[in-house]
Amino acid sequence: MRGIVREIFVPHSHDAADSVDDALEASAVGIRAVKISLVVLGVTAILQVLVVVASGSVALAADTIHNFSDALTAVPLWIAFALGRRAATRRYTYGFGRAEDLAGLFVVAMIALSALIAGYEAVRRLLAPVPIEHLGWVALAGVIGFLGNEAVALYRIRVGRQIGSAALIADGLHARTDGFTSLAVLLGAAGVALGFPVADPIIGLLITVAILAVLRTAARDVLRRLMDAVEPGLVTAAERALAAEPGVQGVRSLRMRWIGHRLHADVELDVAPTITLADAHRVAHEAEHTLTHVVPKLNTAVVHAYPAHAGSA
């Protein structure tokens, strides 16, 4: 149970067996994930609209509008994936992958807004209780909202892992917060039906805490990308592979950074000072080839070969 809860709030995986390593293919997979999730969320919102029409509940109408607006937060991510497929220019020499990280910041801001709204509503209803009408319809809307948003959350997080996109994972977590909100509606309605009207705001406060936990995870991952953080295990694996390369006497330095959902590496190697320039170039080229196979999602690597025991050029 602890593992399940941790996976919900801190989704993470070191498994690269099903990863998508080609840059253009990964962007296409990301765009497809955004499109499919938008359709699912659109269907979810339409079903909630039908419930609103049947029940005549103004509160449910407001919640449905909120779900529609939240579904549109995927649009900036769609744009970012599309931009990321553009070729580098003389101004943007590393390409446009950073647009994905900026979209991730927008998603984090939306999760924070969801937490703020959920907390405000819970406190307001705790201080000034509001009677809940149409309990059956409210519960049905909660079930629809939770199932639709959680399905999208699982899908976005899974695809985000496959292509290495922190922003898409954050957007999946955003869908999960909306699912939590719908779950609060369902549990609150159940509490009121059982004769505990204060259950609605109390559950709202608990859901706010859950959203804050999700916000912490999403903000951490997106901000780490913006600060060029990578998994230390990737650095260790890369250093070991490079050190084992024929002709390499030592790894002078290794730096890696994420640009969108692709990794870039800069490497300085020590080689024998007596080998020819052509041989040094061959060692560097083979080291680059090895690196791209050892490190998942590594798109480019710049490898420099230096004479061993010589100062940096």
C-alpha positions, -999 to +999 in steps of 0.1 A: +000+000+000+029+024+008+043+017-026+010+024-043+006+057-025+041+068-032+037+060-069+006+082-070+023+112-055+059+107-067+057+089-100+092+079-111+109+051-130+144+040-139+131+015-164+141+025-199+132-007-216+101+008-233+117+042-238+113+062-271+148+074-280+144+091-314+139+128-309+113+134-336+094+102-328+093+111-291+078+145-300+052+129-322+044+104-294+040+134-270+017+152-293-004+121-298-006+117-260-018+153-256-044+148-284-058+116-270-060+129-234-078+161-247-104+138-263-109+118-231-112+149-210-136+164-235-158+133-233-156+135-195-167+171-195-195+165-219-208+136-197-207+160-168-226+186-188-254+160-193-255+155-156-257+192-151-286+195-175-304+166-158-298+179-123-300+217-129-272+221-103-254+254-106-225+241-084-220+212-108-221+236-138-193+256-122-172+224-116-178+213-152-166+247-165-135+243-143-128+209-158-131+223-194-106+251-186-082+226-170-083+204-200-071+233-221-038+235-201-026+207-224-026+232-253+007+250-243+023+215-240+011+206-275+026+238-288+059+231-270+061+196-285+055+211-320+081+237-314+106+211-302+104+194-337+117+225-354+154+226-365+179+247-347+186+282-360+215+306-358+197+323-329+184+291-312+215+269-318+203+242-294+168+241-309+135+248-292+133+220-266+133+244-237+097+254-247+087+221-232+101+231-198+084+265-200+051+247-206+059+226-176+061+258-155+026+267-167+013+233-157+029+237-122+012+271-119-022+255-127-017+228-101-009+255-075-041+274-086-061+242-082-047+237-046-056+274-038-091+271-051-098+237-034-084+250-001-104+283-003-137+264-011-131+239+017-125+266+043-154+287+031-178+258+034-164+249+068-170+284+081-203+289+063-218+254+054-237+253+021-264+226+018-257+201-011-286+193-033-291+166-059-268+142-040-272+114-065-263+136-095-234+152-076-221+117-068-224+106-105-206+137-116-178+130-091-175+094-104-173+106-140-148+133-133-125+110-112-125+081-137-118+104-167-091+125-151-073+095-135-073+076-168-057+107-185-032+110-156-020+074-159-017+077-197+002+110-196+026+099-169+033+066-187+040+084-220+060+111-202+083+084-187+087+068-221+098+099-239+116+115-209+093+145-207+090+161-172+064+185-185+041+158-198+044+139-164+036+172-146+005+176-169-005+140-159-002+150-123-023+180-130-051+157-144-047+137-112-054+168-090-086+173-110-094+137-103-088+143-066-112+172-068-139+150-083-132+123-057-138+150-030-171+158-046-181+121-045-169+114-009-184+147+003-218+137-012-216+103+005-208+119+038-238+143+035-260+114+026-249+095+057-258+125+079-224+142+082-227+176+064-193+187+077-177+158+057-178+178+025-154+206+037-132+183+057-127+160+027-120+192+007-092+201+031-077+166+028-078+167-010-061+201-008-032+185+011-031+157-015-029+183-043+000+201-025+019+168-023+014+164-061+024+200-066+057+194-047+065+165-070+056+183-102+075+215-093+106+196-082+108+177-115+102+207-137+125+230-118+153+204-118+150+203-156+153+240-158+184+238-135+200+212-158+198+184-132+201+148-143+199+115-125+233+108-108+230+072-119+231+083-156+264+101-150+279+071-132+268+047-160+282+071-187+316+075-168+320+037-165+312+031-201+336+058-213+364+047-190+361+011-204+365+024-240+397+012-258+422+041-260+406+061-231+430+066-202+406+087-181+374+108-181+385+143-174+349+158-172+314+148-181+284+171-182+248+163-192+217+184-195+181+179-206+168+201-234+131+193-234+128+155-234+163+149-250+197+147-232+229+164-244+264+156-232+298+173-232+328+150-225+365+155-221+387+124-223+423+117-217+441+097-244+477+087-249+498+117-259+517+097-284+488+087-307+480+105-339+453+131-344+434+107-365+435+080-338+424+105-311+395+115-334+386+078-338+387+072-300+364+103-295+340+091-322+337+056-308+332+070-273+304+091-285+288+061-302+291+041-269+276+070-249+245+072-271+238+035-265+245+035-228+225+066-219+188+064-227+173+095-246+208+109-252+204+129-285+238+145-289+272+143-274+303+164-280+335+145-271+369+161-268+402+141-266+431+156-247+467+142-243+469+126-208+485+146-181+483+178-202+465+209-192+430+217-206+430+235-239 
